[in-house]
């Protein structure tokens, strides 16, 4: 039995363009998720994953589906240089024009990790740190753009620190009770080395998730600027390579910046509220606790013209 292999004559079958009794039902979103794409953000290569799609308008002459290859081909524009709001808007306009009459809204999500070289606190060594980011874009009547950044940091619990200091005080009083008021500096120094930490406060790796809505005139994504501002505000960003002097400096930074999740959220609010090129800021901090089996979380937000009391 022979099988015919060759190129069919005439136009190829187009199943997407066919219609059935349900073709007039609109869809909120249809497209593709998890498309691997190399992009450049803030001058750095990012191995990104892209979700891309459009809505389908409810109409009597509706068809079964969209031509996803048209969306896929449009994504190549994102690889042709620095990823900017303008380049994203051009791509979304391509989505709409490629399905003219069928759709009124296009959107995409670009996600990945941006790697930044970070210096140690004292020793001068450098290492790479990954920061997750997410860009969401929707184009209908106008372009709506949001940028989400994740920044890891360390948080030491103020309550745990206070309780640990109290234990040290009680131990000191117990050990020197018989000395009266004649305790020498040498004795105190020796005690601090040998017994000065009968209890230690708990700290944990924590995350700040900041989502900003960019203004209509934004010409770039302020990724590095935002990361730097977050790390300065919190003062305890996690480190890469460390020597002992770096580790000690990090311990000092934690001791000088005790934070509940509420404290961290308010620090970030104050650091970001006056950024006039953002229309809205949403802040979420997660303290992934070492004391509890659950996380401590705080959220706050503001939008242009509206601030928390």
N, C-alpha and C positions, 0 to 999 in steps of 0.2 A: 504494500500500500504506500503510495507516494504522498508526500505532504508538500503543498505549494509554498515556497518561500520566495518572497520578492516584495517589490514595492507596489501597493495597491494603486490602481488608476483612480484619478479624481481626488477630491478633497478628503482628508482624513476625518473619521468620525469624531464628533465633539459631544461627549456625553454630558459635560457640564451645561451646555446650551439647551439640552432637552428640557421639556416641561412635563409635569404631572399634576395631579389634583392638589398636591401640597406645596407646589412651587411658589404660590403667592404668600406664603408665610414668611415674614421677615425674621432675620436673625440679628441678635445684638452684636455678635462678633464671630468671624470665621477667618482662619488664617493658619499660621504655622508657629510652633514654639521650639526653642532650643536650637536655632540655626547657628552653627559655629561661624564666626566672622572675625578677621583680624582688623582692629581699628586702632586709631591713635587718639589718645586723650591727654591733654596737657603736655604734649610733646613726648609721650611715652607709649610704647606698644602695649595693647591690651588684648589678650585672647578672650573675646567676648562671646556671649550667647544672646541671640536676638529673637524676640517674639514679634511677629508682624501680622497685622490683620486689618480687616475692614468690617463694617456692618453691611447687612443686606436689607434694602428697603422693602417693605411689604407692598407688593403691586401685583395687579392681575396678570401682567405679562412676565412675571418673574421666572427665573430659570433655576435648575437644580443646584448649581454651585458656582463658585468663582474659579478663575484661572490662577491657581497659586503660583505657577511659574512666572507670571507677570510680576507678582510681588517679589518673588525671589530674585529675579533679574534686577529689579529696582534697587535692591539692597546693595548692589555693587557700588553705588554712589557713596555709601558710607565708608568705603575703603580707599577713596581717592585723595585722601589728605586728612588733616586734623578734623576730628568729629566736632562740628559746631552746630548751634541751633539752626543756622541757615541751611546746612547740608541735610539735617534731619527734615526740615520743612520741605526741601526740594524732593526728598525721597517720598514723603507722605503725599505730596501733590501728585507724584507719579502713581502712587497706589490709587488715588481717586480718579485720575484721568484714564487709567488702564481699565477701569470698570465704570465708566461714565454712565449715569442713569440708573445704576444699580445700588450705589452707595452714597452716603452723606458724611461719613466719618471714617478716618483712618488713624491707626495708632501703632506704636511700637514700644518695646522695652529692650534696652541694651544693658546687659549686666556682665560683670566680670570683676577681677581684682587688678588694681593698679599698684605696681611695686615702686616704692620710694626708698632711696638710700638714706639711712638715718645714722647720725653720729652718736657714739656713746657719750655719757655724761661728762667724763673727765679724761679718760685714757686716749681719746682721739681715734679709736677704732670705728669702723663703719660696717653696717650690715643692712640687709634688705628687709623691708617690712611690707606685707600685703594689706591693702585696704579694700574691702568690698565696696563696690559702687553699683548704682542702678539709675538709669536715665529712662524716664517715662515721658512719652510724647503723644499728644492727641491733636489732630487737626480736623476741625469742623468749620465753624465760622471764623475761628482764629486758632493760633497755635498755643497749646498749653504744655509747658515744660516743667518737669520736676527732676531734681537731682537728689539722690539719697546716698549718704556716705556712712560707713561703719568705721569707728575708731576704737581700738582696744586700749584700755588703761587699767591701772591698779587702784583699788579702793580699800582703805583700812577703816574699819568700823569705829566710829567715835565712842560708842558705848563699850565695846570690847577693850579699847585703849584705856578708858577711864577705870574700868574694872581691874585691868592688869596693873595700872599704876597704884590702885588701892591695895592690891595684894603685895606689891613691892614695898609700899609704905608700912603695911602691917608686919611684913617679914623683917624690915629694918628695925622697927620698934622692938620686935621680939628679940632679935639678935643683939641689940645694944641696950637692952633694958637695964642691965647691971652696970653700965658705964656712966650713968648719970649724964652730966653735961660735958664730960671730958672725953669726947670722941675726936680723935685726930683726923686730919685730912688724909693721912696715909692709910688709916684703918678704913675710912669710908671708901677710898679709891680701891683698896683690896676687896672690900665687900661687894662693890659694884661689879667687879670683874668675876668674882666667884659666885655671888648669889643675887646679883642685881636684877635678874630676870626670872623670878619664880613663876611668872605667868607672862604669856605673850599675846598681844591682840591678834585677831584674825583679819586677814585681808584676802582679796580675791581678784582674779581677772574679771574685768568689767567691760561693758560695751556701751558706747554712745552712738545712737543711730539718729542722724540728722537728715531731715528731708526739707529741701528748700524749693519754693516755686519761683522760677526765674521771671523777671520782667520781660515785657514784649520786646524791649530793645537790647536784650542780652546778645552779645556777639560771641561768647565763649562759655565754657563750663568751668566755674572757679573751683576746681577740685582741690588743687594743692593749697590754695588760699584758705579754703574751708577746713581742710585737715589741720593745717598749721594753727588756725585760730582755735579749733577745738582742743588741740593738745596743749596750747599755751593756757587756755582757760582752766583745764583740769589739772595740769602741772605734773601728772604722774603717768605719762604714756608708757606702755610696755616697751622694753628694750630689745635690742638684737644681741650683738656680741658684748659681753661685759667682763671686765677685770674686777679685782676685789675693790679697788677704789670706786669704780662705777657702781658696784653693788651697794657699797656703803652710802654713796650719794643718793642712790635710789631709795634706800631705807630712810634717809633723812627727809627726802621729798615726800614720802608717804607719811612720816611722822608729822610733818608740817602742813599736810593737806588731808586731814581726817575727813571722811565724807560718808554720810548716808546717801542713798540714791536721791533723796530730796535735795540735798546740798548740791550734788553734781548737776541735776536738772536746772537748778536756779543759777548756778555758775554759767551754764551754757546759754540760758535765757539772757542773762545780762551781757554776755559776750557777743550775742548775735542780734539783739533786738534793734540795734541802730544801723544794721546793714541795709542801706536804702535800695540796693539792687535786687533784693529779695521781696517778693510780694507776700510770701507766707513762709513761716518756719515751723516745723513740727519736730519736737525733741522727745526722744525716748532713751532712757538709760536703764541698763540691766546690770545689777550686781549679782554675779553668778556665785552665790554664797558658798563658803567653805564650812560655815556653821550649820546651815539648814540644807535640806535636800530640795529646796525650791529657791527661785530667784526673787530678789527684791527689785521692783520696777517702778519708775516714775515717768510721767509724761506731762508735757506742757506744750503750748503752741502760741503763736501770735500771727496776725496778718496785718498788712499795711493799714494803719489808722486805728488798730485795736490792740491793746496791750493788757497783760495780766496786771491786776492791782499790786 
